[in-house]
Structures are given as C-alpha cells and as structure tokens.
C-alpha cells in the first residue's frame, strides 16, 4: 500500500474514532441529564405519624427541605390505632411512625411493611401531668392511685386503642385499679389521641392526665411523676416504609434522615431518646 493510501486510511479511522467518541460522550451526557432530572423530579411523601410526634416532625420536615428540595413531605398526625386503620383501608402512606410496637406489628403481620425497613426509632416516657397550680395536689402516681381509690380526682387518659391509653391501663393493673369501676364512678375522661388528653389537662378540664413526657414539654405542663418500666414497660416508637409506598427510595432516604444527627437533635430537644 502506498504511503498516500495509508495516510488516507489512517485519517478515516481517526474520523471514525472521533465520531464514536462523540456519540459515547453524548450518550453519557444524556444519561447524566436523565439521572439528574430523576433526582430533581418533584416527589410527595405521605408520612403517617403518632400525634405525639407533631411538633418535632414539623420541625424536621422543615429542615429536610434543604436536604431534598424536590421532596415534599406531607404529614398526617393522629393516634397510632387510627392511622393503622386508615392504612389498612387504603390511605396513601409511604412511611409509618407508631407510638407503640403493637400497631406496627399488626401492619407487618399483614405484609404492609417494606421488608428490611422497620426499625426502633425513639423512646419516650409516660408521665403524670397536672394543670397550672396543680389544684388537686396530685404529686405522684402513688398519690394518684390513692385519690382514685378514694374517688376524689378526675383523670384524663387515652382510649384503649391509643398507645398512651394502653400504657395507662398497664399502670392501672400495676396499682390493681379497676378501670370499668372508675369510669362508672365518673373518675375518668378519655381522649382519642394524646393531644386531646394533653388539652384536657392544659385547660384544667381534668385534675391530671397520663401523657408522654414530650407532650408535657411541648404544652408547658408540669410532669409530677414518671412511670417506671415496671409500671408500663418501655415506650418505643417504631418506624417503617410501607409496602404500598409509591416512592420507596425517597421514603427510605427520609427515614435515614430521621436516624441522623440533625433529626436526632430535634427529637432529643423535646425529650425523646433516639435509638439509632
């Protein structure tokens, strides 16, 4: 082959290489743009959280905007039992935060939890809270038990399907108190979630109430006593991505954020103990 032909062939090969390289670069650039578009595509996450998480979750959701500006977190707060029922009935929920393991156990048993995402997020404490000035002079759970036995106090508590109500029932069992009898004697008033119980105490519609330490803190109420583990067990808040989530990756990312230092600081600031 003559030198001229050889140079021509080499020139053609070089053109082909440059063309292929250009196509590859364009493909890579297109892929990158596609991935970037996916990352910035608006996503709405629906989070169902126990009512006792209201103030802290609102703060965390606001802070999360800087971490994931394309993600809008919409929170629904209520008793864990009510939220579970809504999820079971088909409500759109990507992430569930319960105030007790019972509701999460039920959802998981129904294959409603995305495998590998459940974790124990927080611990809270059950406390005895009183209105300003403590007009009835309720000073402890021991004292409350005596007042209830004497029929001389009105106690606010959660319904039996509300975690804080279930913890209160355990305290009754510890002191050998008959809830049915006390209710019949007009010594008990109920709330459909912990916020309703807290409001009854705050407005002095009840002489005292069994709520969470975090709710007492948020409402500025005095907690005169704290229930021991022997009295009502540990107060554990599990969290998990739901199996029906339309955005499992984003839900996992938000759950990861809830286990991080930034969210942990907010949780701890109101009295929660982060467990992760």
MOFEN-V235909 format. One record per helix or strand of 3 or more residues. SS is the DSSP state (helix for helix, strand for strand). FROM is the first residue (numbers start at 1). TO is the last residue. Records with the same first field share a line. If there is no record, write none. Layout:
BEGIN
SS->FROM-TO / FROM-TO
END
This chain:
BEGIN
helix->3-40 / 51-67 / 80-88 / 101-109 / 141-150 / 163-174 / 179-184 / 194-202 / 213-219 / 229-232 / 248-258 / 261-269
strand->43-50 / 71-78 / 95-97 / 119-124 / 126-130 / 155-158 / 188-191 / 208-212 / 222-226 / 235-242
END
